[in-house]
Amino acid sequence: MDDAPSYKASLTLPRRLAETIAAALSELFWPPAETIGLFDNGDGAWRVEATFRELPDAAALRDFLHRQGLSNVSVSFEEVPGADWVAITRERLHPVCAGRFLIHGSHDRANTQHNRWAIEIEAAQAFGTAHHESTCGCLMAIDDLARRDAVKAALDIGTGTGILVFAAARSWRAHVIASDIDPVAVAIAKENFRRNGVLDTVACVTARGPAHPLIRANAPFDLVIANILATPLIAMAHEIARALRPGGIVILSGITREQAGRVAAAYGAAGFTRLRQFTIYDWVTLTLRHTSR
């Protein structure tokens, strides 16, 4: 138990929006919420409660909600006594199915231990529990690709919890380099790799993109996965192209519907053609093949 106080932001929304915003606050808002709780008000509305180690910037949070199309939603803030909010919230996270994959926490281990596609991920300080549409879309794209293409070597940019690395390892038994700009995320990913028994096939590195020496030394890759944000994805288009073998695949996410056209255009200019697109609510995942050098 942590005796230090936390700060709680609360907002009330229809259920579908509440689930989407809950995942976004824990995965896309920075600094991300320590924990997220979802509560049924009993009148068709759900309350999202996000806890933070420090008092969040109210203006930044309201701007974030505005960018999600929720300008008129009221947000309240309060200081709360110390508690193990991570442990409390883990118990509330339900398993998520994405293609053949089943993403669950340790509290659901007994119910999933005979499922070879089950991946155990705990709520933590890193992106990726599959409760956000961009992560779910990537899992669906990996599952779809695994039915058609062979992958021996892959690179995951922005690995977060490492969830997409597990999916690649389960699908192809591929050797994967997991990279993230955040050293905390890399440490969390390593622990998750150990827990899921894939640490021997994964190399972890703190890096901003494909230019890291370890990544360059292991290129070219059959597959690059990048679930980050549209602006850095566009900036990395040619770097990612150089990191792939001829005919290699990239899976891109962290993209809204309105951004998808710009991202696709940038990768088209770098020699990619579109294979598939998965759209979940307002979030798009693109699967592209590199066809020219």
C-alpha positions as CSV (number, residue, x, y, z in Angstrom):
1,M,0.0,0.0,0.0
2,D,1.2,3.5,-0.9
3,D,0.4,6.1,1.8
4,A,1.1,9.1,-0.6
5,P,-2.1,10.8,-1.7
6,S,-3.3,10.5,-5.3
7,Y,-5.4,12.8,-7.4
8,K,-8.6,11.7,-9.1
9,A,-10.3,13.1,-12.2
10,S,-13.9,12.0,-12.8
11,L,-16.2,12.4,-15.8
12,T,-19.5,10.8,-16.8
13,L,-20.2,9.5,-20.3
14,P,-22.3,7.0,-22.3
15,R,-20.8,3.5,-21.9
16,R,-19.1,3.3,-25.3
17,L,-17.5,6.7,-24.9
18,A,-16.6,6.0,-21.3
19,E,-14.7,2.8,-22.3
20,T,-12.9,4.6,-25.1
21,I,-11.8,7.6,-22.9
22,A,-10.8,5.3,-20.1
23,A,-8.4,3.5,-22.4
24,A,-7.1,6.7,-23.9
25,L,-6.4,8.3,-20.5
26,S,-4.3,5.3,-19.5
27,E,-2.5,4.9,-22.9
28,L,-2.5,8.2,-24.9
29,F,-2.7,11.0,-22.4
30,W,0.7,12.1,-21.0
31,P,1.5,11.6,-18.3
32,P,-0.9,8.7,-18.4
33,A,-3.3,7.9,-15.6
34,E,-1.9,5.5,-13.0
35,T,-5.2,3.6,-12.9
36,I,-8.6,3.8,-14.5
37,G,-12.0,2.8,-13.0
38,L,-15.3,2.4,-14.8
39,F,-18.5,2.5,-12.8
40,D,-22.1,2.0,-14.0
41,N,-24.3,4.8,-12.7
42,G,-27.4,2.7,-13.3
43,D,-29.0,5.3,-15.6
44,G,-27.3,4.5,-18.9
45,A,-24.3,6.6,-18.1
46,W,-20.8,5.4,-16.8
47,R,-18.4,7.3,-14.6
48,V,-14.7,7.3,-15.5
49,E,-12.3,7.8,-12.6
50,A,-8.6,8.3,-13.5
51,T,-6.0,8.5,-10.7
52,F,-2.7,10.3,-11.0
53,R,0.4,10.5,-8.9
54,E,0.4,14.3,-9.2
55,L,-2.4,16.8,-9.7
56,P,-3.0,16.7,-13.5
57,D,-2.9,19.9,-15.6
58,A,-6.6,20.7,-15.9
59,A,-6.2,22.7,-19.0
60,A,-4.1,19.9,-20.7
61,L,-6.7,17.3,-19.7
62,R,-9.6,19.4,-21.1
63,D,-7.7,20.0,-24.3
64,F,-7.1,16.3,-24.6
65,L,-10.9,15.7,-24.2
66,H,-11.6,18.4,-26.8
67,R,-9.4,16.5,-29.3
68,Q,-11.5,13.4,-28.6
69,G,-14.6,15.4,-29.5
70,L,-15.8,15.8,-25.9
71,S,-15.5,19.6,-25.3
72,N,-18.7,19.8,-23.3
73,V,-17.9,17.0,-20.8
74,S,-17.5,18.2,-17.2
75,V,-14.4,17.0,-15.3
76,S,-14.0,17.2,-11.6
77,F,-10.8,16.8,-9.6
78,E,-10.1,15.7,-6.0
79,E,-7.3,14.6,-3.8
80,V,-7.8,11.0,-2.4
81,P,-6.0,9.1,0.4
82,G,-3.2,6.8,-0.4
83,A,-4.2,3.3,-1.7
84,D,-2.9,0.6,-4.0
85,W,-4.9,1.9,-6.9
86,V,-3.1,-0.3,-9.5
87,A,-4.1,-3.5,-7.6
88,I,-7.6,-2.3,-7.2
89,T,-8.0,-1.4,-10.9
90,R,-6.4,-4.5,-12.2
91,E,-9.3,-6.5,-10.7
92,R,-11.7,-4.5,-12.8
93,L,-10.0,-5.0,-16.2
94,H,-11.9,-7.6,-18.2
95,P,-10.2,-9.9,-20.8
96,V,-10.2,-8.6,-24.4
97,C,-10.5,-10.7,-27.6
98,A,-8.8,-9.4,-30.7
99,G,-8.7,-11.9,-33.6
100,R,-7.5,-15.2,-32.0
101,F,-5.7,-13.3,-29.1
102,L,-7.1,-13.2,-25.6
103,I,-5.5,-10.4,-23.5
104,H,-6.0,-10.8,-19.7
105,G,-4.6,-9.9,-16.3
106,S,-3.2,-12.2,-13.7
107,H,-6.5,-12.3,-12.0
108,D,-7.9,-14.2,-15.0
109,R,-5.0,-16.6,-15.4
110,A,-6.8,-19.7,-14.2
111,N,-9.6,-19.1,-16.8
112,T,-7.2,-18.7,-19.7
113,Q,-4.2,-21.0,-19.0
114,H,-5.3,-23.6,-21.7
115,N,-5.7,-21.0,-24.5
116,R,-2.5,-20.9,-26.5
117,W,-3.4,-17.4,-27.8
118,A,-3.8,-16.0,-24.3
119,I,-1.4,-13.1,-23.4
120,E,-1.1,-11.9,-19.8
121,I,-0.6,-8.2,-19.4
122,E,-1.1,-6.2,-16.2
123,A,-2.3,-2.6,-16.0
124,A,0.9,-0.5,-15.5
125,Q,2.7,2.6,-16.5
126,A,3.0,1.6,-20.2
127,F,0.8,1.7,-23.3
128,G,-0.9,-1.5,-24.3
129,T,-3.5,-3.6,-22.5
130,A,-5.7,-4.0,-25.6
131,H,-8.5,-1.9,-24.0
132,H,-7.7,0.8,-26.5
133,E,-8.8,0.5,-30.1
134,S,-5.4,1.2,-31.6
135,T,-3.8,-1.7,-29.7
136,C,-6.8,-4.0,-30.5
137,G,-6.5,-3.0,-34.2
138,C,-2.8,-4.0,-34.2
139,L,-3.6,-7.4,-32.7
140,M,-6.3,-8.0,-35.3
141,A,-3.8,-6.9,-38.1
142,I,-1.1,-9.3,-36.7
143,D,-3.7,-12.2,-36.6
144,D,-4.8,-11.4,-40.1
145,L,-1.2,-11.3,-41.4
146,A,-0.2,-14.5,-39.7
147,R,-2.8,-16.4,-41.7
148,R,-1.1,-15.4,-45.0
149,D,2.6,-14.3,-44.5
150,A,5.6,-15.8,-42.7
151,V,7.7,-13.6,-40.4
152,K,11.1,-14.5,-39.1
153,A,12.3,-11.1,-37.9
154,A,10.2,-8.2,-36.6
155,L,10.7,-4.7,-35.0
156,D,8.2,-3.2,-32.6
157,I,8.5,0.6,-32.3
158,G,6.8,2.0,-29.2
159,T,6.5,-1.4,-27.6
160,G,4.8,-0.1,-24.3
161,T,3.9,-3.2,-22.4
162,G,5.2,-5.5,-25.2
163,I,1.8,-6.8,-26.0
164,L,2.4,-6.8,-29.8
165,V,5.7,-8.5,-29.4
166,F,3.9,-11.4,-27.7
167,A,1.4,-11.5,-30.5
168,A,4.2,-11.8,-33.1
169,A,6.0,-14.4,-31.0
170,R,2.9,-16.5,-30.7
171,S,2.0,-16.2,-34.4
172,W,5.4,-16.9,-36.0
173,R,8.0,-17.7,-33.2
174,A,9.8,-14.7,-34.7
175,H,12.9,-13.0,-33.3
176,V,11.7,-9.5,-32.3
177,I,13.4,-6.3,-31.3
178,A,11.2,-4.3,-28.9
179,S,11.9,-0.6,-28.7
180,D,10.4,2.3,-26.9
181,I,11.4,5.9,-26.2
182,D,10.5,5.5,-22.5
183,P,13.0,3.4,-20.4
184,V,10.2,2.7,-17.9
185,A,8.2,1.1,-20.6
186,V,11.2,-1.0,-21.7
187,A,11.6,-2.2,-18.1
188,I,7.9,-3.1,-17.9
189,A,8.1,-4.9,-21.3
190,K,11.1,-7.0,-20.2
191,E,9.2,-8.2,-17.1
192,N,6.1,-9.0,-19.2
193,F,8.3,-10.9,-21.7
194,R,9.7,-12.9,-18.7
195,R,6.2,-13.6,-17.4
196,N,5.0,-14.8,-20.8
197,G,8.1,-16.9,-21.6
198,V,9.4,-15.1,-24.7
199,L,12.4,-13.3,-23.3
200,D,14.8,-15.6,-25.1
201,T,13.5,-14.5,-28.5
202,V,13.2,-10.7,-27.8
203,A,15.8,-8.0,-27.6
204,C,14.8,-4.7,-25.8
205,V,16.2,-1.3,-26.5
206,T,15.4,2.3,-25.5
207,A,15.2,4.1,-28.9
208,R,13.3,6.8,-30.7
209,G,13.0,4.9,-33.9
210,P,14.7,2.6,-36.5
211,A,18.0,4.6,-36.4
212,H,19.3,2.9,-33.2
213,P,22.6,0.9,-33.8
214,L,21.1,-2.4,-32.6
215,I,18.1,-2.0,-34.8
216,R,20.3,-1.2,-37.8
217,A,22.5,-4.2,-37.1
218,N,19.5,-6.5,-37.2
219,A,17.8,-5.0,-40.3
220,P,16.2,-5.8,-42.7
221,F,13.1,-7.0,-41.0
222,D,10.1,-8.9,-42.4
223,L,7.7,-6.9,-40.3
224,V,7.7,-3.5,-38.5
225,I,4.9,-2.6,-36.0
226,A,4.5,1.0,-34.9
227,N,1.6,1.8,-32.6
228,I,2.5,5.4,-31.7
229,L,1.0,8.6,-33.1
230,A,0.4,10.0,-36.6
231,T,3.0,12.8,-36.5
232,P,6.0,10.5,-35.7
233,L,4.7,7.8,-38.0
234,I,4.7,10.2,-40.9
235,A,8.2,11.4,-40.0
236,M,9.5,7.9,-39.9
237,A,8.1,6.6,-43.2
238,H,11.4,6.5,-45.1
239,E,13.3,5.2,-42.1
240,I,10.9,2.4,-41.7
241,A,11.1,1.6,-45.4
242,R,14.9,1.3,-45.2
243,A,14.5,-1.1,-42.2
244,L,12.3,-3.5,-44.2
245,R,13.4,-6.2,-46.6
246,P,11.9,-5.9,-50.2
247,G,8.2,-6.9,-49.8
248,G,8.3,-6.4,-46.1
249,I,5.2,-5.4,-44.1
250,V,4.4,-2.5,-41.7
251,I,1.5,-2.3,-39.3
252,L,0.7,1.3,-38.3
253,S,-1.7,2.5,-35.6
254,G,-2.4,5.3,-33.1
255,I,-4.1,7.0,-36.0
256,T,-7.5,8.6,-36.0
257,R,-9.9,8.5,-39.0
258,E,-9.0,12.1,-40.0
259,Q,-5.3,11.4,-39.9
260,A,-5.4,8.1,-41.8
261,G,-5.2,9.8,-45.3
262,R,-2.1,11.8,-44.4
263,V,-0.3,8.8,-42.9
264,A,-1.2,6.6,-46.0
265,A,0.0,9.3,-48.3
266,A,3.4,9.6,-46.5
267,Y,3.9,5.8,-46.8
268,G,2.7,5.8,-50.4
269,A,5.5,8.3,-51.1
270,A,8.0,5.9,-49.4
271,G,7.0,3.0,-51.6
272,F,4.2,1.3,-49.7
273,T,0.9,-0.1,-50.9
274,R,-2.1,-0.7,-48.7
275,L,-3.1,-4.3,-47.9
276,R,-5.7,-4.0,-45.2
277,Q,-7.3,-1.4,-42.9
278,F,-9.0,-2.1,-39.6
279,T,-11.2,0.7,-38.2
280,I,-12.5,0.5,-34.6
281,Y,-14.7,3.5,-33.7
282,D,-12.5,6.5,-34.5
283,W,-9.2,4.6,-34.7
284,V,-7.5,3.2,-37.8
285,T,-4.8,0.5,-38.2
286,L,-3.1,0.2,-41.5
287,T,-1.3,-2.8,-42.9
288,L,1.1,-1.8,-45.8
289,R,3.6,-3.7,-48.0
290,H,6.8,-2.1,-49.2
291,T,7.0,-2.6,-52.9
292,S,9.9,-0.4,-54.1
293,R,13.3,0.7,-53.0
